[in-house]
Amino acid sequence: MGDAGEIRLQIAGTRGEEADIDTSPATAAPPPISKRLQWWALVIVNIVFVLAGQSVATLLGRIYYDQGGGSLWMATLVQSCGTPIAIPLLLYFGRRRPKSTRAARPPLLKIAAIYAGLGILLAGDNLMYSYALLYLPLSTYSLICATQLSFNAVFSYFINKEKFTALILNSVVLLTFSAALVGVNNGSDGTNSSVPAGKFAAGFALALSASAVFSLVLSLNQLTFDKVLKSDTFYDVMEMQFWSNTAAALVSVAGLFISGEWSTLGGEMHGYKKGAVSYGMTLAWTAISWQLTTMGMMGLVAAVSSLSSNVISTVGMPLAPVIAVIFLKDKMDGVKVLAMLIGLWGFASYIYQHFLDDAKIKKILAESSADDDEHQTVKLATE
């Protein structure tokens, strides 16, 4: 991890380990400007992947249902079957890995078991998201899914030993309250989407459960990087994303055949309102969008933390309702607007906590560097 770990602590300050920072001259010196720029470039690219991919994928997922798509397992499969896109990157960075890194890896069977377990969790989570998006308007669905930040704050505290400060607690409470407002509003009215009647409660519960499971998966990803792989290089990120999503795709394919939905896909394609070509393009671009989103989120987990990854995902919360109003003619009533504003307040609380952590770590590093310079000056004077 080396330089990447130091840069993460100096810039992001997310893992709550300020007290454990080694202040010796070898580690206290700030990283070169080029290293910081590389780190920020990587983070910005991942943020773009998450925000753009998530917004497009959820919109296409809702359009799939509205235009006549009805296969829940197909909607689940496209959330994880875009992994072939990552193969060129996986091969490229795999060849550039140092031989010492390859030799230090844990047993293959252990890694395979972890990736398979994560894949099964992802498949179940994707299925719950598919049900939730079928039962809810896109704007309502997005507001409820913002609670994944609250769940991830809790999981990060217990699993990843991250700090749970007053500001983060405030963020959790506000996002929970935001979801509760949407829940009591029971707002499936005011939308042109083909939302089934009487399914709001089920959709709300499934969206909430899916958010919790996804937050758990992100925390387990971070735990795997820290405790098992003990590395978070780009190759490690791509490998985990590739194999866990491949496992999720295999589970989804099995569900597609076991449920018998595979036999209805031909009729579904020909009955699609926009035509068979549009049907295939919708599924293809949904898969690509989810793949970019997953790559971005995994990159943020490795570069910063699982909690920060969820925060960036939550930034897309205001985008989805706006997209739903523009493209799907969803109604944004007063309760939804209030819930969105409360959610943004909760997000701002978390961002401010990151700002404070960042300032604190920079101060520690600056003081350590100053002490080292003073020590060197005294040493030269005595000589």
Salt bridges, closest charged atoms under 4 A:
ASP3 OD2 - LYS35 NZ 3.64
GLU18 OE1 - LYS163 NZ 3.59
ASP66 OD1 - ARG62 NH2 2.95
ASP226 OD1 - ARG15 NH1 2.73
ASP232 OD2 - ARG8 NH1 2.76
ASP236 OD1 - ARG105 NH1 3.27
GLU239 OE1 - ARG105 NH2 2.57
ASP358 OD2 - LYS362 NZ 3.39
